[in-house]
Amino acid sequence: MAGVLTTDHPAWHRYDDGARARAVRAGSGLWVLSHDTHGLRLDCVDGDEDAKPSFTVTDPADLPTPAPAELRAGLAELGVSQRLTNPWLWDAITTAILRQVVRADQARKLYRAWCSTYGTTINGPFGPLAIAPPHTRVLELPDSCFAGVGAKFHRTALQAAAEHYEQHHGTWEHLDAEDLVPALTDIPRIGPWTARAAAADFTGDFSVYPHDDLAVRTWAAQIAPAYPWPDKKDKRFGPLWTGWARQDRTALHTLTLATLTWGAHAR
């Protein structure tokens, strides 16, 4: 496997020595993933190993050549990277919803508070790790519980998503990224940005990610500061970004995910 680990998902914890760890649900098993100087380790700590977590590998050789040379050079320095393909669609949806309206650092704190308060906590190699509460638990929570962890704004979206997930997840889990996006936008309070972020997380296909996302814009500007990027409120960024890849979805995926990987390391 590649040596660079993409840790954009808020479930990843970083420790003082540079090690990282995350808990995840895959099939009927709970897994702990850890990464340190010895490499990546996957351990099933509860349940069955019926669905081992897998990774999306991204190679900078697939970057679109029309993209700015400074941007491509900065991303190429990362080398080949790997990102956990979120094996639990419900967590991908939850994460995208909790990112609505708030900044990345706030979303990370909110996600962790949500998981540690109402989800499942397990012992990781460097400390406790928490997994999001299942959709059935979300449907049981009184409204006051959402406000208690700072998720009052996200309550109706989480509840609507839990109801639709109960009915449709068996179908959703077998859709490719392009078909999953419109399926998720049928959920009330789930717009294109949230649907695209969740679909990319679950399928590992970042060609559907919301490319004008603030994170993408921020990191791209830091990687290639000499390039005349559109202003943050300028809607030309999305078409500019996707235009460099033309119709090549692999190139678009690589450009987007490599940029998010660079940002995760920079942060």
C-alpha positions, 0 to 999 in steps of 0.5 A: 500500500501507499505510504501517504494516508489521507485523513480528511475525515473527522474520525481520524485522530492525530497524536503528538508523535504523529500517529493516527487512528480511527474507528469504523464500522464495516459490515457487522464488525467494528474496526480500529485503523492505526497508522504510525512509523510502522505503517498501517494496521487494521484490527477487527475489535468486535463482531465478524470480519465479514467486510474488511475496510478497503482503500482508494489509492490515488496516483499523482501520475493521473493529474490533469495536465492542463492544471497549473504546473505549480499545483501539479508539482505540489501535489506530485510531492505527496506521492501515491496516497491512500484513503479509507473508502468509508464502508458505512454509508450512514456514517458518510451521510452523518458526516456530510450533514454535520459539515453543513454551515460550519467550518471544518474545525467546528465540524470535526469537534461536532462530529466527535462530540456526536459520536462520543455522546450517542455512538459507540466508544471503543479502546484504540491503541492510543486512546478512546475512539468513537463511532457514529450512532446508527440511524435507529438510535438517531430516530429515538433521540429527543430533540433536546439531545441534538441541542446538547451537543451543538447539533440543533441546526442539523437535527431535522436533516439527521432525522430525515436522513435516518428515516430515508436510510431505513427505507432505502439503504439496501438500494443506495449501498449498491449504487455508483457515485453518480447515481447515489448523489441524486438518490441522496438529494431526495432526502429533505435538507440534503442538497447537492453539496451534502449528497456529493460529499457523502457519495464521495466518502462512501464510494471513494470516487471524488470525481463527484465531490463538490469541487468548489468546496471551501477546503478545495479552494483554500488548499489549492490557493496555498499549493499554487499561490502564484496562480490567479485563483477566482475570489472565494465568492466567485462561481467560476472556480468549479467550472475552472477546476472540472474543466482542467480534467475535461471528461476524464473522471480519474483525472478529476478524482485525482486532482480533488482528492490529492488536494484534500490530502495535501490539506489534511497534511498541511493542517 
